[in-house]
Amino acid sequence: ILSGNTDLLEKAKLEKKITALESERKSFAKERDEARFRLNTIDKSIDFHTRQANEAKADMEQFNRLARKDSDGNLLNDLKLNEIESQDVKVLAAKLQEISNKARTNGEYQQIGEIYGFQVVVKSEASQKDMFDFVDNRFMVKGMGNIYYTHNNGHLANDPKLACMNFLSALEKIPKVIENHERELEKVKRDIETYKAIALGEWKKEGELRKLKSELSELDRKISLTINKNKDDDKERGVKADTSEEVHNRIDKGSDGVKVKWR
């Protein structure tokens, strides 16, 4: 401060600017990484919803091709259960109720019949109600691909006719499934360009940061040289002071040992 040298003050200012820029660069890199991760998630989501929509459309085509209607235009229930020849609603409902009570598939899908060329399956799932564990058997219709269609979350109605209609009602939901996947597809595509811009972006202050670091390095070198020069000057002044004291001591004693009084 006394010498008027501002090198250390300039060094502090440069370090502050560099720290701020490095923090900004770190935030930019984090945001870019998050955007790349989000893009990867979007790509997977697009692939999933595209496949699901296409599978559901294929199922819809088969259903429309095979479905039969009565004279009033109502869809006929084409449910067929394994080992059951009868098409009587009460007989079919009784078999379904038996399966609901006794089936234990250990989480696997077990085919129990078919409807319009689609597999009718049951799946046993562990569940809990009122703190008690129990097995929940859910009924579904498997599409031609990997989609499983359900009605009433796969649970049968108590009424025999409604219980047998469960699977036809599940197939009638195919258009809704297609609509849901296409809507989700549009939703995930909406932000893709924004995330692409961030993921492909470059931090524009890299040159400025390099320049500041170069200036700091040069300033550090200058400060180091100044410190070393001051050390050398102090050392030289110390040697001169020691020599002067030794000469005075010799003069004070005199050649004959008599101390001389200086005026």
N, C-alpha and C positions, 0 to 999 in steps of 0.2 A: 504493500500500500504506500509506504513512504517513498519507495523508488519510483512510483508512478508506472510500474510494469503491470499491464492488464492481461498478460498471457493466461494466467490462471482463471481470470474472470471469463475470458473468451472460451477457454477450455470447458468451463462449467456450462456455458450457453450452448456450445456445440453438443456436449453430452446430453443435455436436456432435449435438444431437437432430435438427436439420433434415437434416444429412448422412445420419444413420442412416435417417430416414424416406424421403428421396429414393432411397437405395440400395434400400430395401424396395419402393418404388413401381416402380423400374426392374426389379427381379426379378419383380415381379407382372406388369408389362407384357410382359416377355419370355416368361413362362410362358403368358400369355394368347395371345400371338402364336403360340407353338408349338402351343397347343391348337387355334387356328383353322386353322393349316396342317395339323395332323393330321386335323381334321374334313374339310377339303377332300380330303385323301388318302383318307380313309375313304369319302367320297361317291363318289369315282372308283372305288374298289375295289368298293363295293357295286354300282355300275352295271355294272362289268366282269363280276363273278361272276354277277350276275342275268342279263345277256345271254347269257353262256356256258352257264349252266345251262338257260336256255330254248331255246337253239339245240340243245344236246345232247338235250333232251327231244323236240324236233321230229325230230331225226335218229333217235332211238330209235323214235318212232312209225312213221316211214317204214320203218325196218329191220324192225320187227315185222310191218308190213303186207305187205312184199314178200318177206321171207325164206321159203325153202322147206326142208322137211325130208324125210329119207328115211323109210322104213317103221319104222326104229328110233328116230325122233325126233331124229336128228342133222342139224345144219344142212348144207345142200348148198353147195358152193363154186361161186358164180356168176361167177367171175372171167372177164372177157373182155378180151383185149388187142387194140389197134389192129392191123389188117392180118393178124391171125391168126384163121383160121376154126376151127381145131382146138380141141377142149377137152381134148386129151391132156395130161396133167400134164407129161410130158417135153418136149413141144413148147413149152408155156407157160413152163416153167422155163428152157429154153434161151434163149428170147426175153428173159426177165427178166434173165438173166445177161449177155446181150449189151448190154442197156440199161445195166446196172450198170457194165459195163466202158467203154462208149463215150459215154454221155450227157454233155453239157456244156450245162447250162441257164443258167449264169452267175447262179446264185442265184434264178432264177425257177422257178415251179411249171409243169411240163409234163405235160399229160395223156397217158397211155399206154394207158388202157383204162377199164373201169368194173366195178362190182360192185353189184348190187341198186340200180341207179339212182344210185350215188355214183361220183364221178370217182376213178380211180386215177391218182396223179401221182408224178413223180420230181423231185427237186431236187438240183442239184449244189452242194456247199458246199466251200469251201477248208478244208483241214485240215492237220495236221502230225503226223508220227510219227517218232520217232528222229531229230529234227532235219531231216527231209526233208518238203517240201511235196507234197501230193497232193490229188486231187479225190475227195471222198467223196459218192457218190450215195445219197440216202436215199429210200425209198419210203413213200408215205402214201395214206390215203383222205380225200378232202375231203368234209366234211359239207355240208349244204345252205346253211349260213351260212359262217362264217369259221374253223371248227374243223377241224384236221387230225389225224386219228387214226393212230397208229403202233403197230407191234408190234416188239419187239426194237430199239427206237430207229430203226426204218426200214431196218434191214439184213436182207438175205435170208439164209436158212439154206442150207447146202450141199446138203442133201437136197432133191430136186426137189419132192416132195409138200409138205414143210414150207415151201419157198420160195413155192409157190403159195397156201398157207394163210395167208401173212403178212397179207393184206388182210382176210380173214374174221376172223382173230384180232384185228385192229385194231378192227373194227366191234363185236366182242363186248366191247370195253372201254368202250363208251359209258356203261353204267350206272355204272362206276367214275368216269368223267369227271364225270357229274352229281353223284355223291356228293361228290367232291372240291370242286367249286365250291360246293355247298350247305354243306359244312362250313366252307369259308373265309368264306362269307357270314355264317354265324352267329358266326364268330370276330371278324370286323371290326365286327359290330354290337354285340358285347358291351361295348365301351368307349365307345360313342358318347354315352351320357348323361353319363358322367364328363367327357369332353372338352367337351360342350356347357355343362356347369355352369361350367367354367373359362373357356371362350371368352366366355360371356355375363356373367361375374362383374364386379363393380366393386370397386375398391380402397376400403376403408371408412375410411381415415385421411386422406382429402384435406382434410377440414375441419380436422383437427388440424394438418396441415402448414401450411395457410393461416394459422391462428391464430398458430403459432410464427413464421412469416415476418413477420406483422404486428407481433408483439411485438419481433422483431429490428429491424425498420425503425424502430419508435418508440424503441428503445434506442439505435440508431445516431444518431438525431436528437438524443437527449438528450446522448450523449457528445460529439457535434459542438458543441452549444451550450456544454457545459462547457469544452471545449478552447478555443473562441473567447473565452469569458469569462476564462479564465486568461491567455490571450495579452494581452487588453486590460488586465487587472490588472497584468501584468508590465510592459507598456509604460508604464502610468501611474506605476508605482513607479520606472521608469527615468528618466522626465522629472523627477520630484520629486528624485531623487538628483542629477541633473545640476544642477538649479537650486540646491539646497542647497550644492553644492560651489562653484558660481560665487559665491554670496553670501559664503561663508567666505573665498574668495580675495580678494574686495574688502575685507572687514573686516580680514583679516590685513595687507594692505598699508597700510590707513589712507588717509585723504583726502590726507595730505601725503607719502605714499610710505614712511612709517616703519612697520615691521612691529610689530604689536601682539602681545604675549605673552598668551595666554589661560590662565586658571587654571581 
